[in-house]
Amino acid sequence: MKLSRDIVAFMTRLGHEFDRPELLMRALTHPSISTPTRPDNQRLEFLGDRVLGLVMAEALLAADETAREGQLAPRYNALVRKETCAEIARQIELGAVLKLGRSEMMSGGRRKLAVLGDAMEAVIAAVYLDAGFEAARAVILAHWVPFIDRVDADSRDAKTLLQEWAQARGLALPEYLEIERAGPDHAPVFTIEARLNTGDSARATAGSKRQAEQQAATALLALLDPEG
C-alpha cells in the first residue's frame, strides 16, 4: 500500500511503523465516511480501550507499589478517559489525518474530543494487531508517561467526588438527568442536571453528555461545599 506523506509523518509522530498499514487506515476512518468496503474504526476503538486499560493498570502498579485499590482507581480513570486520549491525539496531530465525512468535517470533527479520543483508542488497537502487545505498550507509554508521572489520588473527577460526598453521608448515589438536547445531530448540545435525593441539584450545558455531567457535578459540589 502506497502511503501519503501525511500518513508517514503521522507514523513517525506515533512512534510505530506499520507492517500492515491498512490497519492504521481503518483506525483513522470515522463512521461518517465508512462504506461496506471501507469499515470504520469503531471495532478497533473497542479493542484499543481494553489494551490501553491493561497497560495503564500495569504502569500504575509499577509506579506506586504501596497504593491501595481506592487510590489506584481514580488515577486509572484519569489516564484512560476520553479527555486524556483526546489530548494525546492532539499532541500527535491525529486529527490532521482522520478520514471524515463532509458533514462531520464541516462541523469541526477534527477537533472534537469524542472523535479524537475514539480514534486514539482505535490507533492503539491497530498497533496491537500489527505488532502485538509489547509494541502497543511501548507506543502507549511513550505518550502517556508524562500523564502517569503527574497523576495522583487527587485526580478524581467531579462525578467521583460527588459520589464519595454522598456515600460519606449515607445518601443514595447522585442521578444525572438529561433535561434538554438541542442543536443538529452532528453537533448536539446537552443540558444535564446532577441531583441528590436530598433535593439538591445543579445543571450544566456542554457539547457531550459526559462533559455536561462533569460540569453539573462540579456545580453541585460547589453548592454543597462552598469552601471546596
C-alpha positions as CSV (number, residue, x, y, z in Angstrom):
1,M,0.0,0.0,0.0
2,K,1.4,3.4,-1.0
3,L,1.1,5.8,1.8
4,S,0.8,9.6,1.7
5,R,3.5,11.8,3.2
6,D,0.9,12.9,5.9
7,I,0.4,9.3,7.0
8,V,4.2,8.5,7.0
9,A,4.7,11.6,9.1
10,F,2.0,10.6,11.5
11,M,3.5,7.1,12.0
12,T,6.8,8.9,12.9
13,R,4.9,11.1,15.5
14,L,3.1,8.0,16.8
15,G,6.3,6.0,17.1
16,H,5.3,2.9,15.1
17,E,5.9,1.9,11.5
18,F,3.1,-0.4,10.3
19,D,3.8,-3.6,8.5
20,R,0.1,-3.7,7.8
21,P,-0.8,0.0,7.1
22,E,-4.4,-1.0,6.3
23,L,-4.9,-1.4,10.0
24,L,-3.9,2.2,10.5
25,M,-6.1,3.4,7.7
26,R,-9.1,1.7,9.3
27,A,-8.3,3.2,12.7
28,L,-8.4,6.6,11.0
29,T,-11.7,6.1,9.3
30,H,-14.6,7.8,11.1
31,P,-18.1,6.2,10.9
32,S,-19.3,9.2,8.9
33,I,-17.3,8.1,5.9
34,S,-17.4,4.3,6.2
35,T,-18.8,2.1,3.4
36,P,-19.3,-1.7,3.1
37,T,-15.9,-1.9,1.6
38,R,-14.3,0.7,3.9
39,P,-15.1,-0.3,7.5
40,D,-14.9,2.4,10.2
41,N,-12.8,2.4,13.4
42,Q,-15.5,1.5,16.0
43,R,-14.5,-2.1,16.5
44,L,-10.8,-1.1,16.8
45,E,-11.9,1.6,19.3
46,F,-13.5,-1.2,21.5
47,L,-10.3,-3.2,21.4
48,G,-7.9,-0.3,21.9
49,D,-9.8,0.8,25.0
50,R,-9.0,-2.6,26.6
51,V,-5.4,-2.6,25.6
52,L,-4.9,0.9,27.0
53,G,-6.6,-0.1,30.2
54,L,-4.3,-3.1,30.8
55,V,-1.1,-1.0,30.1
56,M,-2.3,1.7,32.4
57,A,-3.1,-0.7,35.2
58,E,0.3,-2.3,34.9
59,A,2.0,1.1,34.8
60,L,0.2,2.4,37.9
61,L,1.0,-0.7,39.9
62,A,4.7,-0.4,39.0
63,A,4.8,3.3,39.7
64,D,3.4,3.0,43.3
65,E,3.9,-0.4,45.0
66,T,2.1,0.8,48.2
67,A,-1.0,2.3,46.7
68,R,-4.3,0.8,47.7
69,E,-7.1,0.0,45.2
70,G,-9.0,3.0,46.3
71,Q,-6.1,5.2,45.3
72,L,-5.3,3.5,42.1
73,A,-8.8,3.5,40.7
74,P,-9.2,7.3,40.3
75,R,-5.7,7.6,38.8
76,Y,-6.6,4.8,36.3
77,N,-9.8,6.6,35.4
78,A,-8.0,9.9,34.8
79,L,-5.5,8.1,32.5
80,V,-7.9,6.2,30.3
81,R,-10.8,8.7,30.0
82,K,-11.6,10.2,26.6
83,E,-10.2,13.6,27.6
84,T,-6.7,12.2,28.1
85,C,-6.9,10.2,24.9
86,A,-8.0,13.3,23.0
87,E,-5.2,15.4,24.5
88,I,-2.6,12.9,23.3
89,A,-4.3,12.7,19.9
90,R,-3.9,16.5,19.7
91,Q,-0.2,16.3,20.6
92,I,0.5,13.9,17.8
93,E,-1.8,15.8,15.4
94,L,-4.1,12.8,14.8
95,G,-6.9,15.0,13.7
96,A,-5.0,16.0,10.6
97,V,-5.0,12.5,9.2
98,L,-8.6,11.5,10.1
99,K,-10.9,10.3,7.3
100,L,-14.2,12.1,7.9
101,G,-17.4,12.6,6.1
102,R,-18.1,16.0,4.7
103,S,-20.8,16.9,7.4
104,E,-18.5,15.8,10.2
105,M,-15.6,17.6,8.8
106,M,-17.6,20.8,8.4
107,S,-18.8,20.6,12.0
108,G,-15.2,20.6,13.3
109,G,-14.8,16.8,13.7
110,R,-11.0,17.0,13.6
111,R,-11.1,18.9,16.9
112,K,-13.9,17.1,18.7
113,L,-13.0,15.5,22.0
114,A,-15.0,12.3,21.4
115,V,-13.9,11.9,17.8
116,L,-10.2,12.3,18.7
117,G,-10.5,10.1,21.8
118,D,-12.2,7.3,19.9
119,A,-9.6,7.5,17.1
120,M,-6.7,7.4,19.6
121,E,-8.1,4.2,21.1
122,A,-8.5,2.7,17.5
123,V,-4.9,3.6,16.6
124,I,-3.7,1.7,19.8
125,A,-5.7,-1.3,18.7
126,A,-4.2,-1.1,15.2
127,V,-0.6,-1.1,16.7
128,Y,-1.6,-4.1,18.8
129,L,-2.9,-6.1,15.9
130,D,0.0,-5.1,13.7
131,A,2.8,-5.9,16.1
132,G,1.5,-7.4,19.3
133,F,1.1,-6.3,22.9
134,E,4.7,-5.2,23.6
135,A,4.6,-2.8,20.6
136,A,1.3,-1.4,21.8
137,R,2.7,-1.0,25.3
138,A,5.7,0.9,24.0
139,V,3.6,3.3,22.0
140,I,1.2,3.9,24.8
141,L,3.9,4.5,27.4
142,A,5.9,6.8,25.1
143,H,2.9,9.2,25.1
144,W,1.3,8.6,28.4
145,V,4.3,8.7,30.7
146,P,4.0,12.5,31.4
147,F,0.4,11.9,32.5
148,I,1.3,8.9,34.6
149,D,4.1,11.0,36.3
150,R,1.7,13.7,37.4
151,V,-1.5,11.8,38.1
152,D,-2.3,11.1,41.8
153,A,-5.1,10.4,44.1
154,D,-6.4,14.0,43.7
155,S,-7.1,13.4,40.0
156,R,-10.6,12.1,40.9
157,D,-13.1,13.7,38.6
158,A,-16.1,15.7,39.8
159,K,-18.6,12.8,39.4
160,T,-16.4,10.6,41.6
161,L,-16.0,13.3,44.2
162,L,-19.8,13.9,44.3
163,Q,-20.4,10.2,44.6
164,E,-18.0,10.0,47.6
165,W,-19.6,13.0,49.2
166,A,-23.0,11.4,49.0
167,Q,-21.8,8.0,50.3
168,A,-20.0,9.5,53.2
169,R,-23.3,11.0,54.3
170,G,-25.3,7.8,53.8
171,L,-27.1,9.2,50.7
172,A,-28.1,7.5,47.6
173,L,-25.9,7.8,44.6
174,P,-26.3,11.0,42.5
175,E,-28.6,10.9,39.5
176,Y,-27.8,12.6,36.1
177,L,-30.9,13.6,34.2
178,E,-30.9,14.8,30.6
179,I,-33.0,18.0,30.7
180,E,-32.6,19.1,27.2
181,R,-30.9,18.2,23.9
182,A,-30.5,21.0,21.3
183,G,-28.6,21.6,18.1
184,P,-28.2,19.4,15.0
185,D,-27.5,15.7,15.2
186,H,-23.8,16.2,14.2
187,A,-23.3,18.8,16.9
188,P,-25.7,18.3,19.8
189,V,-25.7,20.3,23.0
190,F,-26.8,18.6,26.2
191,T,-28.2,20.1,29.4
192,I,-27.8,17.7,32.3
193,E,-29.0,18.0,35.9
194,A,-27.0,16.4,38.7
195,R,-29.4,15.6,41.6
196,L,-29.2,14.1,45.1
197,N,-32.1,12.6,46.9
198,T,-31.9,15.5,49.3
199,G,-33.3,17.7,46.6
200,D,-30.0,19.5,46.0
201,S,-29.3,19.9,42.3
202,A,-27.3,21.8,39.7
203,R,-27.3,22.0,35.9
204,A,-24.7,22.4,33.2
205,T,-24.7,22.5,29.4
206,A,-22.0,21.1,27.1
207,G,-21.3,19.5,23.8
208,S,-21.3,16.0,25.2
209,K,-23.2,14.2,27.9
210,R,-20.0,13.3,29.7
211,Q,-18.8,16.9,29.8
212,A,-22.2,18.2,30.9
213,E,-22.4,15.6,33.7
214,Q,-18.9,16.5,34.9
215,Q,-19.7,20.2,34.9
216,A,-23.1,19.6,36.6
217,A,-21.3,17.6,39.3
218,T,-18.7,20.4,39.8
219,A,-21.5,22.9,40.2
220,L,-23.4,20.8,42.7
221,L,-20.2,20.2,44.7
222,A,-19.7,23.9,44.8
223,L,-23.2,24.4,46.2
224,L,-22.8,21.6,48.8
225,D,-19.3,22.6,49.9
226,P,-18.5,26.2,49.1
227,E,-15.1,26.0,50.8
228,G,-14.0,23.3,48.4
